[in-house]
Amino acid sequence: MNAAPPSSQHPTPSPTAFDPRGLVPDADALAGRVIAITGPTAGIGRALAMEFARRGAELILLGRSVRKLEALDAELGALQRHSGGAIVPPVLAPLDLEKALAGDYDAIADAIEKRWGRLDGLVHNASLLGQLTPIEQYDVPTWMRVMHVNVNAAFALTQVLMPVLRASEDASVLFTSSGVGRRGRAYWGAYAVSKFATEGLVQVLAAEMERTHVRVNAINPGKARTAMRRQAYPSEDLATLPDPASLTLPYVVLASAASRGVTGGSFDAQ
Ligand SMILES: NC(=O)c1ccc[n+]([C@@H]2O[C@H](COP(=O)([O-])OP(=O)(O)OC[C@H]3O[C@@H](n4cnc5c(N)ncnc54)[C@H](OP(=O)(O)O)[C@@H]3O)[C@@H](O)[C@H]2O)c1
């Protein structure tokens, strides 16, 4: 890794000066780190799961579809066979963020506590786009669903996992933002508002965690070749957009020791 981790001799990197783009993580940058990812079964989340596993992370895959989780598990198994066994088999944890109740969150926190006693990373990647519609006409139940999956569920999951995050020597919580969560754009409705809320949640939680080993940041992947992008821009040629696999390294940097001490930041992956 070409970024020195902070120590007592090095000042904590300021989030405004830090830029994860262009830093090249070590092949084993995430070795020994226990990291949970939401929405790992498609798009950017799937690319993150593959890259994090390749870099040595022990993954907890929080997905809403058991069938898709098992397919991803099989892909990681194939990767393990090709890489000579360096991949740690993931834990599959079905969790539908729209329907989950307190007991579902508690069960995940309890399982992590029992197995590892700590959590070194939490990547909030799952999101719903909802409709691209003027606020005046926005369907109210869709608004509620988008805000629930993108904000409320991410809050609830983070809160229930705080004890295991606090138990880590260096826990990185990453929330996924978007350009429309930094500057409002007409018709992006609940999705844009949910991403503004996400940026706010990052700032509030990061400030509260300032004197702990838990750091909290946001990352905007930028446009990527995924189902969500197709839903937002149906007439666009998806082939012209970056493959999600090409966007994963800034996430690895932010989840690894290379960004230790960086908190309260809002970063771009491209
Ligand atoms: N793609 C872009 O151009 C772009 C740009 C800016 C920001 N982003 C952000 O990047 C992140 C990933 O987006 P993406 O483009 O990869 O989207 P995507 O391909 O639509 O994938 C979204 C993921 O979220 C999961 N998900 C949706 N609803 C869920 C629920 N109720 N419970 C659990 N999981 C749920 C999906 O699960 P299934 O696999 O079961 O469908 C899927 O794995 C999102 O936070 C998005 O806002 C994307």
The ligand as an SDF file (V2000), in Angstrom:
LIG
                    3D

 48 52  0  0  0  0  0  0  0  0999 V2000
  -24.8990    2.4130  -10.8130 N   0  0  0  0  0  0  0  0  0  0  0  0
  -24.6730    3.7010  -10.7200 C   0  0  0  0  0  0  0  0  0  0  0  0
  -24.4710    4.3560  -11.7590 O   0  0  0  0  0  0  0  0  0  0  0  0
  -24.6340    4.3730   -9.3560 C   0  0  0  0  0  0  0  0  0  0  0  0
  -24.3080    5.7510   -9.3000 C   0  0  0  0  0  0  0  0  0  0  0  0
  -24.2740    6.3750   -8.0510 C   0  0  0  0  0  0  0  0  0  0  0  0
  -24.5490    5.6410   -6.9150 C   0  0  0  0  0  0  0  0  0  0  0  0
  -24.8680    4.3070   -6.9960 N   0  0  0  0  0  0  0  0  0  0  0  0
  -25.1160    3.5740   -5.7420 C   0  0  0  0  0  0  0  0  0  0  0  0
  -24.3220    2.4030   -5.7230 O   0  0  0  0  0  0  0  0  0  0  0  0
  -24.9770    1.3860   -4.9630 C   0  0  0  0  0  0  0  0  0  0  0  0
  -25.0690    0.1260   -5.7940 C   0  0  0  0  0  0  0  0  0  0  0  0
  -25.8520    0.4250   -6.9420 O   0  0  0  0  0  0  0  0  0  0  0  0
  -25.9250   -0.5270   -8.2150 P   0  0  0  0  0  0  0  0  0  0  0  0
  -25.8910    0.3730   -9.3800 O   0  0  0  0  0  0  0  0  0  0  0  0
  -24.9580   -1.6410   -8.0910 O   0  0  0  0  0  0  0  0  0  0  0  0
  -27.4270   -1.0500   -8.0780 O   0  0  0  0  0  0  0  0  0  0  0  0
  -28.1100   -2.4360   -8.4360 P   0  0  0  0  0  0  0  0  0  0  0  0
  -27.3850   -3.1420   -9.5160 O   0  0  0  0  0  0  0  0  0  0  0  0
  -29.5560   -2.1250   -8.5990 O   0  0  0  0  0  0  0  0  0  0  0  0
  -27.9140   -3.2760   -7.0930 O   0  0  0  0  0  0  0  0  0  0  0  0
  -28.5680   -2.8830   -5.9190 C   0  0  0  0  0  0  0  0  0  0  0  0
  -28.3690   -3.9210   -4.8520 C   0  0  0  0  0  0  0  0  0  0  0  0
  -29.2220   -3.5520   -3.7500 O   0  0  0  0  0  0  0  0  0  0  0  0
  -29.9450   -4.6910   -3.3580 C   0  0  0  0  0  0  0  0  0  0  0  0
  -31.2280   -4.3640   -2.7510 N   0  0  0  0  0  0  0  0  0  0  0  0
  -32.2230   -3.6230   -3.2780 C   0  0  0  0  0  0  0  0  0  0  0  0
  -33.2850   -3.6320   -2.4520 N   0  0  0  0  0  0  0  0  0  0  0  0
  -32.9450   -4.3820   -1.3800 C   0  0  0  0  0  0  0  0  0  0  0  0
  -33.6130   -4.8010   -0.2080 C   0  0  0  0  0  0  0  0  0  0  0  0
  -34.8880   -4.4630    0.0370 N   0  0  0  0  0  0  0  0  0  0  0  0
  -32.9560   -5.5660    0.6890 N   0  0  0  0  0  0  0  0  0  0  0  0
  -31.6890   -5.9590    0.4470 C   0  0  0  0  0  0  0  0  0  0  0  0
  -30.9960   -5.6170   -0.6560 N   0  0  0  0  0  0  0  0  0  0  0  0
  -31.6360   -4.8500   -1.5650 C   0  0  0  0  0  0  0  0  0  0  0  0
  -30.1420   -5.4990   -4.6390 C   0  0  0  0  0  0  0  0  0  0  0  0
  -30.4610   -6.8330   -4.3250 O   0  0  0  0  0  0  0  0  0  0  0  0
  -30.7370   -7.9440   -5.4630 P   0  0  0  0  0  0  0  0  0  0  0  0
  -29.3800   -8.3750   -5.9490 O   0  0  0  0  0  0  0  0  0  0  0  0
  -31.4670   -9.0130   -4.7300 O   0  0  0  0  0  0  0  0  0  0  0  0
  -31.5490   -7.2850   -6.5380 O   0  0  0  0  0  0  0  0  0  0  0  0
  -28.7980   -5.3170   -5.3100 C   0  0  0  0  0  0  0  0  0  0  0  0
  -27.8860   -6.2950   -4.8530 O   0  0  0  0  0  0  0  0  0  0  0  0
  -26.3280    1.9670   -4.5730 C   0  0  0  0  0  0  0  0  0  0  0  0
  -26.2510    2.4640   -3.2540 O   0  0  0  0  0  0  0  0  0  0  0  0
  -26.5420    3.0920   -5.5540 C   0  0  0  0  0  0  0  0  0  0  0  0
  -27.3840    4.0810   -5.0220 O   0  0  0  0  0  0  0  0  0  0  0  0
  -24.9200    3.6610   -8.1880 C   0  0  0  0  0  0  0  0  0  0  0  0
  1  2  1  0
  2  3  2  0
  2  4  1  0
  4  5  1  0
  4 48  2  0
  5  6  2  0
  6  7  1  0
  7  8  2  0
  8  9  1  0
  8 48  1  0
  9 10  1  0
  9 46  1  0
 10 11  1  0
 11 12  1  0
 11 44  1  0
 12 13  1  0
 13 14  1  0
 14 15  2  0
 14 16  1  0
 14 17  1  0
 17 18  1  0
 18 19  2  0
 18 20  1  0
 18 21  1  0
 21 22  1  0
 22 23  1  0
 23 24  1  0
 23 42  1  0
 24 25  1  0
 25 26  1  0
 25 36  1  0
 26 27  1  0
 26 35  1  0
 27 28  2  0
 28 29  1  0
 29 30  1  0
 29 35  2  0
 30 31  1  0
 30 32  2  0
 32 33  1  0
 33 34  2  0
 34 35  1  0
 36 37  1  0
 36 42  1  0
 37 38  1  0
 38 39  2  0
 38 40  1  0
 38 41  1  0
 42 43  1  0
 44 45  1  0
 44 46  1  0
 46 47  1  0
M  CHG  2   8   1  16  -1
M  END
$$$$
